Amino acid sequence: MSGERYEGAGIGTGLAGTRLEVVDESGTGVEPYLRLAELAEAELVACQEERPEILAPYYEEAQRIIEVLPPRPPASAAEALQRAAGAQRQIEDVLASKLAMADGDLDHLRRGREAARAYATTAAALSR
């Protein structure tokens, strides 16, 4: 049995990092991988709700878990890793969409500024 143990308090209930048993043939069980999936899903919700201020504890807990994982995950972690990967793909989509909207907003502002400059130049020429 490994001396390292992690247990998440659950999404939205605080991320203090209580401990859980971590065991299988490689010395690691599925629990930390399940917690990584939960954290990825919580990150997705935060991105969808536009709440970046709540992300730091998720990243910190995920980093602590990752630091103690073996180089190769056990086969039993496949489903949890697929969940985490799916959430990460959705996060990429959400962020790409938000970036495209911001880019559109910036383009709109740029065109407005160019139009205002053109009007100002025309007005200045007419007033001479």
N, C-alpha and C positions, 0 to 999 in steps of 0.2 A: 504494500500500500504506500502510496506517495504521501509525503509530508505536506505537500501543497494542496490546499482545498479552497474552492471558491463557491460562493452561492450568492446570487443576486437577490435583492429584496423585491424584485419585480418592477416592471415598467411603471413609472409614475408614482412609486411609493418610496422613493429615495434610493440612492445607489451606494450605500455605505459599504457594500461588499462583505456580507456575511459569508460564512464558509460552507462548502459542500464536499462530499467525498468525490475524489477523482481517481478512478481506477479502471483498468482493463489490462489486456495482455501487454500493452505498451507502457502501462503505469498511469495512463490517463483515461478517464471515462468521458462520457458524452456531456456531462453537466456544464463544463466551461464553454463548450461549443454551443450548447443550447442558450447559454447566457449571451454569447456573442450574437446569436441570431436575434434574441430579444432586444439587445442594444441597437442592432442595425434597424430593427423594426421601429424602435422608439425614435431613432434618428430620422427615419423616413417620416414619421408623424410630425416631428418638430419641423422638418423642412416643408411639409405640406401646409402646416399651420403658420409658417413664417415666424418661427420662434428660435432663432439661432442662439439666443442667450441661454438656453437650457442645454445646449449640446456639450459643453465642456465636461461635465461629470460623466457623460456616456463615453466620451473619448478616453478619459482618464481610466475608467474602469476597464474598458476594452484593452487598453495598453497593459494594464496590470495582468490581465488574464493572458494575453498574448505572450508576455515575457516568460511565463512558466509552462507554456505548451511545448510538447515535443516537436521536432522538425517535421515529422509526418503524423497527420491526424489518424486516429484509429478508424477503421471502417464504420464503426457505430456512429461516428460523427457526420457521416455523409449527408443525412437529411438536414441536420442543423446548419451545416455549411451551405447547403443548397438554399435554405431559407435566408441566410445572411447574404448570399450572393444575389438572390432575387431582390431583396430589399435594397441592396447597393445599386442594382440596375435601375430600380425605380427612383432612387435618390438622384442618380445621374440624369434621368429623364426630367424630374422636377426641376433640378438646377439648370439644365439646358433650356427648359421652357422659360424659366425666370430670367435667364441671361438673354434669351431672344427678346423677351418683352422689354427688358431694360435697354437693349440695343435699339429696339424700335423707338422707345421713348427718347433716347439720346439723338437718334436720327431726326425725329420730329422736332426736337429743340434746335438742332443744327440748322434744319431747313427754315425754321421760324426766325432764327437769328440772321440767316442770310437774306431772307425777305425783308426783315426790318432794316438791315444795312442798305439794301437796294432802295427801299423807300426813302431812307435818310439821304442817300446820295442824290436821288432824283429831287427831293425837296430842297436840298442845298443848291443844286444846279438851277432850279426854278427861281430861287430867291435872289439870285445874283443879278 
